[in-house]
């Protein structure tokens, strides 16, 4: 059974600081996704990482994937209040009947304060 | 382009009552998913459709949950009878599907409270 673990689960950051959220998964994966969820809202796709060494950046967020270590990171640079949300990583395993099935981590609740 | 549409957005019912949720995926998306999200957790897949066929329903509690996607577009998820533990957010997602692995786009969800 595929397991996905994120840490930390709670992250309180000051504005302008940098921090990293980690996502570990237990079995070989085909794709790794990062989603953002605001309170009471649905999930918004941030990044899709397809291969070992993949790195994607959008604004103050940068995601990377190390398939050998089964680890993805979401790095936040110079945080601003608008980044406050819950961030989920999700792993897709395309084997057998699990094709297209996403297994999500527990989520990291990020709060950015002055 | 319209996103995934779900209704109702909120539903409060008493235990043992039936409830149904509706989802309209993004136009042209063949694959449709229903997820369950408990408070403070990530979504968990309940069922996945490729067009009108349920290709993965292994996580759907079939004693009380049912789903259909009769014409391969809209889908309905039903619970009968509802239990207190069913209180959660029910998310619908869609993707292009087929042989192409595509990003899943999520709807706003239906927040269910069972009293």
Interface residues (C-beta under 8 A of the other chain):
Chain A: X4 X30 X31 X33 X35 X41 X42 X43 X44 X45 X48 X88 X90 X92 X94 X97 X98 X99 X100 X101 X102 X104 X105 X106 X107
Chain B: X4 X31 X33 X40 X41 X42 X43 X44 X45 X48 X55 X56 X58 X91 X95 X97 X101 X103 X104 X105 X106 X107 X108 X109
